[in-house]
Amino acid sequence: MIARLICGALQGIDSYKVELEIDYTKAGMPAFVMVGLAEGAVKEAKERVFTAVRASGFKLAPAKITVNLAPADRKKVGTAYDLPLAMGLLTASHNIQPTLNLEKIFFAAELSLNGTLRPVTGVLPLALLARSLGMDAMIVARENAMEASIVDGLTVYGLDTLTDVLDFVCERASFTPAVYEHGIEWQHYDMDFSEVKGQEEAKLALEIAAAGGHNLLFIGSPGSGKTMLAKRIPTILPSLTFEEALEVTTIYSISNKLPSKGLITTRPFRSPHHTVSEIALIGGGSYPKPGEVSLAHRGVLFLDELPEFSRSSLEVLRQPLEDGRVTISRSAQSLTYPASCMLIAAMNPCPCGYYGDKKHECTCTSQQLARYRAKLSGPLLDRIDLHIEVPAVQFEDFHGEFKGKDSATMKKRVESARAIQEKRYKGTNCRTNADLTGAMLEKHCFLEPKEREFLSRAVDRLALSARSFTRILRVARTVADLEGQEKISTAHIALAIQCRALDRTKN
């Protein structure tokens, strides 16, 4: 007898339909053959499934078993095929006679040797696939139920054992489907910008970066508060929309980093150590998985001590920062992952950390300083919109009673600016001012003759590249949005230029 079930396979953040066919016949020599480009973990399902079936009280008589995973020309990976394989074997061998149509139930779970259902990665994209295929139900391990139930219009059951699954398909018992209560939760943070003494210029720069989705680099001596400022960025970013939360959750799902609560409702903040490898940063492996830049999608990628990262690791960030996605090519396949994140970086001005500090003497030679700065290439720095100098905090600021802006006030301004951009770019590929390119840039960053002349003189004097010119326009557009102004003024351009410290100091 031939049994047929529907399951799915992952390809990047997407999934595609896989038809699992099982031919079970007692004619001929007993054998087990699996075809359809199954990798190691899929082929090993045989041992897990046969043992789990026996542990559940069933016996598979010796037979010639052929398992086909169609389409046969696409690679299948993972352990989500355990449960559909077990169901197909039990059906084809006449051990069970399901009263429900198995071809309308989507199975995705790993089996332990005693028949317990174990969670698998990538359940969210599989659930989206099941809904698109019009499946009546999806059965997963209980740990995956909350994640799968995020998808509207799909009935999801989180079960514990293979016996439970058999009771379900034979209608010997009733089970309650998992229910996810939709809605983005308000995130409470233990940190606030009101705790940062002084550094009002740096806070303004962070407002600009958050409002326009711009990349930012802090330059300052040790202890000036660069890391403290960066870690508070999530407190002023707009809350994730449901669509954005779904994107982020999908990436974490296929990376096996998803918390048990299901939907991720806070913007990611990733802070890899400077010893991180290129593959860990950008993604890769024999079956390419997302790296830190993709895990920071719709959030923040924070690189502390930027020059301490290897030159090769930093250079691979250039394409994702420009395009908002990263393509990983291997001999077998090429996958593209989203990587639209804000890059926030921090560095000392020199190896000893005190170049330009009024209270400490710099001990670095000119050669050491040149080598230190050379670790950051010009093309990489061009892709960072804001270069902000963070001076050491003065004693009177640190111990004074003055309280600067708090996160709630800053977030309100950021959300107002984002609302302006959302309305302006509705129906286009742009989300924030940082996405502006080509004709969109010319249209929405139009300058009057006076402002154009001012920017032209600045470009000539500072010998700015075309990319730097573009980024100054984007930042000026964001400054205008923060002030609720439709037109970009000379003051907005001047502030944008002031926020590119490295362009000023190199000349």
C-alpha positions in Angstrom: 0.0 0.0 0.0 1.2 3.5 -0.7 0.6 6.3 1.9 0.9 10.0 1.0 1.3 12.9 3.4 2.1 16.6 3.1 5.0 18.2 4.9 7.4 21.0 4.2 11.1 21.9 3.8 12.9 25.2 4.6 14.9 27.2 2.1 16.2 30.3 3.9 13.4 32.1 5.6 10.9 30.5 3.1 9.4 27.0 2.9 8.1 24.8 0.2 5.7 21.9 -0.1 7.1 18.3 0.2 5.1 15.3 -0.6 6.1 12.3 1.5 5.2 9.0 -0.2 5.7 5.6 1.4 5.4 2.3 -0.5 5.1 -0.6 2.0 5.0 -4.1 0.5 5.8 -7.6 1.8 6.8 -8.8 -1.7 10.6 -9.1 -2.1 13.5 -8.8 0.3 13.0 -6.6 3.4 14.7 -3.3 2.9 14.3 0.4 3.7 15.2 2.9 1.0 14.8 6.7 1.2 15.1 8.8 -2.0 14.7 12.5 -2.6 18.0 14.2 -1.7 17.6 13.6 2.1 20.6 14.7 4.1 22.0 12.8 7.2 19.5 13.9 9.8 16.6 13.0 7.5 18.0 9.5 6.7 18.6 8.9 10.4 14.8 9.3 11.0 14.5 5.6 10.2 16.1 4.5 13.4 14.2 7.1 15.6 10.8 6.3 13.9 11.1 2.5 14.1 12.0 2.6 17.7 9.3 5.2 18.6 6.7 3.0 16.8 7.7 0.0 18.8 7.6 2.0 22.0 4.1 3.1 21.2 2.9 -0.5 21.0 3.0 -1.2 17.3 5.0 -3.7 15.3 6.1 -3.2 11.7 6.4 -6.6 9.9 9.5 -7.1 7.7 8.8 -5.5 4.3 10.3 -3.6 1.4 9.8 0.1 2.3 10.4 2.9 -0.2 10.2 6.5 1.0 10.1 9.3 -1.5 10.4 13.0 -0.7 9.2 15.0 -3.6 10.4 17.2 -5.3 13.3 14.9 -5.5 15.8 17.5 -6.9 15.8 19.7 -3.8 17.7 19.0 -0.7 15.8 18.1 2.5 17.3 18.8 5.9 16.2 18.7 9.5 14.2 16.3 11.7 10.7 17.6 11.1 10.0 14.6 8.8 10.0 12.1 11.8 6.3 12.5 12.6 5.0 12.3 9.0 7.2 9.3 8.3 5.8 7.5 11.3 2.2 8.3 10.4 2.9 7.1 6.8 4.5 3.8 7.9 1.6 3.0 10.3 -1.0 3.8 7.7 0.7 1.9 4.9 1.3 -1.1 7.1 -2.4 -1.1 8.1 -1.5 -0.7 11.8 -4.0 2.2 12.0 -7.0 3.2 10.0 -7.3 7.0 10.3 -10.8 8.5 10.2 -9.4 11.9 9.3 -7.8 12.7 5.9 -4.0 12.6 6.5 -3.4 14.6 3.3 -5.1 17.6 4.9 -3.1 17.5 8.1 0.4 19.0 8.2 2.8 17.1 10.5 6.1 18.6 11.7 7.9 17.2 14.8 10.9 15.1 15.8 10.4 11.8 17.6 12.4 10.6 20.6 13.0 6.9 21.0 10.1 6.5 23.5 7.6 8.2 21.1 7.7 11.7 22.6 7.3 14.6 20.2 10.2 17.0 20.2 10.3 20.6 18.8 12.0 21.5 15.5 13.3 24.7 14.0 11.5 26.8 11.4 7.9 26.0 12.6 6.7 29.5 11.8 7.5 29.4 8.1 6.2 25.8 8.0 2.9 27.1 9.5 2.6 29.8 6.9 3.1 27.1 4.3 0.4 24.9 5.8 -2.0 27.8 5.7 -1.2 28.6 2.1 -1.9 24.9 1.2 -5.3 25.1 2.9 -4.5 22.3 5.5 -7.3 21.5 8.0 -4.8 21.3 10.9 -1.2 21.3 11.8 0.3 19.0 14.5 3.6 19.9 16.2 5.3 19.3 19.5 3.8 21.2 22.4 6.9 23.4 22.6 6.3 24.6 19.1 2.5 25.1 19.4 2.6 28.8 20.5 4.9 29.7 17.6 2.8 27.9 15.0 -0.4 29.4 16.4 0.8 32.9 15.5 -0.5 32.2 12.0 -4.1 33.3 11.6 -6.5 30.9 9.8 -4.6 27.7 10.8 -5.7 25.3 13.5 -2.7 24.1 15.4 -2.4 21.3 17.9 0.5 20.9 20.3 0.7 17.2 21.3 3.0 15.3 23.5 3.4 11.8 22.1 3.0 9.7 19.0 0.1 8.0 20.8 -1.6 11.3 21.2 -1.3 11.9 17.4 -2.8 8.5 16.6 -5.7 9.2 19.0 -6.2 12.5 17.1 -6.2 11.1 13.6 -8.4 8.2 14.6 -10.7 10.5 16.6 -10.4 8.4 19.7 -9.8 11.6 21.8 -10.4 15.3 21.6 -7.7 17.9 21.9 -7.8 21.7 22.4 -6.1 23.7 19.7 -3.4 26.2 20.6 -4.5 29.8 20.7 -2.2 32.8 20.4 -3.5 36.2 21.7 -2.3 38.6 19.1 -1.1 42.1 19.9 2.3 43.7 20.4 3.1 43.9 24.1 4.5 47.1 25.6 8.1 46.4 26.5 9.4 47.6 29.8 13.1 48.4 29.9 15.3 48.6 32.9 17.4 51.3 31.3 16.5 54.9 30.5 18.4 57.8 28.8 17.6 59.9 31.9 20.3 57.9 33.6 23.0 59.2 31.2 24.5 62.4 32.6 25.4 65.0 30.1 26.1 63.9 26.5 23.1 65.9 25.1 24.7 66.1 21.7 25.2 62.3 21.6 21.5 61.9 22.6 20.4 64.2 19.8 22.5 62.1 17.3 20.8 59.0 18.6 17.4 60.6 18.1 18.3 61.4 14.5 19.7 57.8 14.0 16.5 56.2 15.4 14.2 58.5 13.6 15.7 57.9 10.2 17.1 54.4 10.6 20.7 55.7 10.1 23.9 54.0 11.0 26.0 55.7 13.7 29.6 55.6 15.0 30.6 56.9 18.4 34.2 58.1 18.8 35.4 58.8 22.3 37.9 58.1 25.1 37.4 55.2 27.5 34.6 55.9 30.0 32.9 58.6 28.1 29.7 56.6 27.9 29.7 55.2 24.4 28.5 51.7 25.3 26.0 53.1 27.9 24.4 55.3 25.2 24.3 52.5 22.6 22.6 50.0 25.0 19.7 52.4 25.5 18.9 52.7 21.8 16.0 50.1 22.0 14.2 52.3 24.5 13.6 55.0 21.9 12.9 52.9 18.8 9.3 52.6 17.7 7.6 49.4 18.7 7.6 46.6 16.2 4.5 46.3 13.9 3.0 42.8 13.7 4.4 42.4 10.2 7.9 43.3 11.4 7.5 41.1 14.4 6.6 38.2 12.1 9.8 38.8 10.0 12.0 38.9 13.1 10.3 35.8 14.6 10.8 33.8 11.3 14.6 34.5 11.3 14.9 33.4 15.0 12.7 30.4 14.3 15.0 29.0 11.6 18.0 29.9 13.7 16.7 27.9 16.7 16.9 31.0 18.9 13.2 31.6 19.4 12.0 32.0 23.0 9.1 29.8 24.1 6.6 32.7 24.2 6.4 32.6 20.3 6.2 36.0 18.7 9.1 38.3 19.3 7.7 41.7 20.3 10.9 43.7 20.9 13.4 45.0 18.4 16.5 42.9 18.4 19.7 44.2 19.9 22.7 42.1 18.9 26.2 42.8 20.3 28.7 40.3 19.1 32.3 40.2 20.6 35.1 41.6 18.4 36.5 38.1 18.0 33.4 37.0 16.0 34.1 35.2 12.7 33.0 36.3 9.3 30.5 33.4 9.1 29.0 34.2 12.5 28.6 37.8 11.6 27.3 37.5 8.1 25.9 33.9 8.1 26.9 30.7 6.5 27.7 27.1 7.1 27.2 24.0 4.9 23.5 24.8 5.1 23.7 28.6 5.4 22.1 29.9 8.5 21.5 33.6 9.4 24.4 35.5 11.0 24.4 38.4 13.5 23.5 41.0 10.9 20.3 39.1 10.0 19.5 38.3 13.7 19.6 42.1 14.1 17.0 42.6 11.3 14.5 45.5 12.2 16.7 46.2 15.2 20.3 47.2 16.2 23.6 45.6 15.5 26.1 47.0 18.0 29.8 46.6 17.4 31.8 47.8 20.4 35.5 48.5 19.9 35.0 48.6 16.1 38.7 48.6 15.1 39.3 45.4 17.1 37.1 43.5 14.7 39.1 41.8 11.9 39.3 43.8 8.7 37.7 41.0 6.7 34.8 40.7 9.1 34.0 44.4 8.8 34.3 44.4 5.0 31.6 41.7 4.6 29.2 44.1 6.2 29.4 46.6 3.3 26.8 44.9 1.1 24.2 44.2 3.8 24.5 47.8 5.1 23.8 49.1 1.6 21.2 46.6 0.4 19.4 45.6 3.6 19.9 41.9 2.8 22.7 39.4 2.6 23.2 36.6 0.0 25.2 33.6 1.0 26.3 31.4 -1.9 27.5 27.8 -1.5 28.2 25.2 -4.1 24.8 23.5 -3.5 22.6 26.6 -3.1 22.4 30.3 -2.7 20.2 31.8 0.1 19.2 35.4 0.8 18.4 36.6 4.3 17.0 40.0 5.3 19.5 42.2 7.1 17.8 45.6 7.4 19.3 46.9 10.7 20.8 49.9 12.2 24.5 49.6 12.7 25.7 51.3 15.9 29.5 51.2 16.5 31.9 52.6 19.1 35.6 53.1 19.0 38.4 54.9 20.8 40.1 57.8 18.9 43.5 56.0 19.1 45.1 52.8 20.5 45.6 54.3 23.9 42.2 56.0 23.8 43.2 59.6 24.7 43.9 61.3 21.4 42.4 64.8 21.7 41.5 64.3 25.3 42.1 67.6 27.3 42.8 65.8 30.6 44.9 62.9 29.5 48.0 62.8 27.3 48.0 60.6 24.3 51.0 58.2 24.1 50.4 57.0 20.6 52.9 57.8 17.7 51.6 59.1 14.4 52.3 55.6 12.9 50.3 53.9 15.5 47.4 56.3 15.0 47.5 55.8 11.2 47.5 52.0 11.5 44.6 52.2 14.0 42.5 54.4 11.7 43.4 52.3 8.7 41.6 49.3 10.1 38.4 51.0 9.0 38.2 51.3 5.3 36.8 54.4 3.6 33.9 52.5 1.9 32.8 51.2 5.2 32.9 54.6 6.9 31.0 56.0 4.0 28.1 53.7 4.8 27.9 55.1 8.3 25.7 58.2 8.2 26.7 59.7 11.6 30.1 60.0 13.1 29.8 61.5 16.6 32.5 62.5 19.0 31.7 61.6 22.6 33.8 63.7 25.0 34.5 62.7 28.5 31.7 63.7 31.0 32.6 66.8 33.1 32.5 66.5 36.8 29.7 69.1 37.1 27.5 67.1 34.7 28.1 63.8 36.5 27.3 65.1 39.9 24.9 67.9 39.0 21.1 67.8 39.5 20.4 68.5 35.8 18.4 65.7 34.2 18.5 65.4 30.4 15.9 63.9 28.1 14.4 60.7 29.2 13.6 57.8 26.8 9.9 58.4 26.7 10.4 62.0 25.5 12.9 60.9 22.9 10.8 58.0 21.7 7.8 60.3 21.2 9.9 62.6 18.9 11.2 59.5 17.0 7.7 58.1 16.5 6.5 61.5 15.2 9.3 61.6 12.7 8.7 58.0 11.7 5.0 58.7 11.2 5.9 61.5 8.8 8.1 59.1 6.8 5.5 56.3 6.8 2.9 58.7 5.3 5.5 60.1 2.8 6.7 56.8 1.5 3.5 54.9 1.6 3.3 52.5 -1.4 7.0 52.6 -2.1 10.0 50.4 -1.1 11.2 53.0 1.4 10.5 52.6 5.1 12.8 55.4 6.5 14.9 58.2 5.2 17.9 55.8 5.3 16.4 53.9 2.4 16.2 56.9 0.0 18.1 56.4 -3.3 18.0 57.7 -6.8 14.9 59.5 -7.9 13.3 59.2 -4.5 16.2 61.0 -2.9 16.0 63.9 -5.4 12.2 64.1 -4.9 12.1 64.1 -1.2 15.4 65.9 -0.4 14.9 68.7 -2.9 17.1 71.8 -2.1 16.5 75.4 -2.9 19.4 77.3 -4.6 20.6 78.7 -1.3 20.8 75.3 0.4 22.2 73.6 -2.6 25.0 76.2 -2.8 25.8 75.7 0.9 26.0 72.0 0.5 28.1 72.3 -2.7 30.7 74.4 -0.9 30.8 71.9 2.0 31.3 68.9 -0.4 34.2 70.7 -2.2 35.9 71.8 1.0 35.6 68.4 2.8 36.3 66.5 -0.4 33.3 64.3 0.2 32.4 61.2 -1.8 29.2 60.9 -3.7 28.0 58.4 -1.0 28.8 60.9 1.8 26.9 63.6 -0.1 23.9 61.2 -0.3 24.0 60.4 3.4 24.2 64.0 4.4 21.0 64.6 2.4 19.3 61.7 4.1 20.3 62.9 7.6 19.2 66.5 6.8 15.8 65.1 5.7 15.5 63.3 9.1 16.5 66.4 11.0 13.8 68.3 9.2 11.3 65.6 10.0 12.2 65.7 13.7 11.4 69.4 13.6 8.2 68.8 11.6 9.5 70.8 8.6 8.7 69.9 5.0 11.6 71.8 3.5 15.3 71.1 4.3 17.0 74.3 5.5 20.6 75.3 5.7 20.5 74.6 9.5 19.4 71.1 8.8 22.3 70.5 6.4 24.8 72.1 8.7 23.7 69.8 11.5 24.0 66.8 9.2 27.5 67.8 8.2 28.4 68.4 11.9 27.3 64.8 12.6 30.1 63.4 10.3 33.1 64.1 12.4 35.5 61.9 10.5 34.8 63.8 7.2 35.8 67.0 9.0 38.9 65.7 10.8 40.5 64.1 7.7 40.9 67.4 6.0 
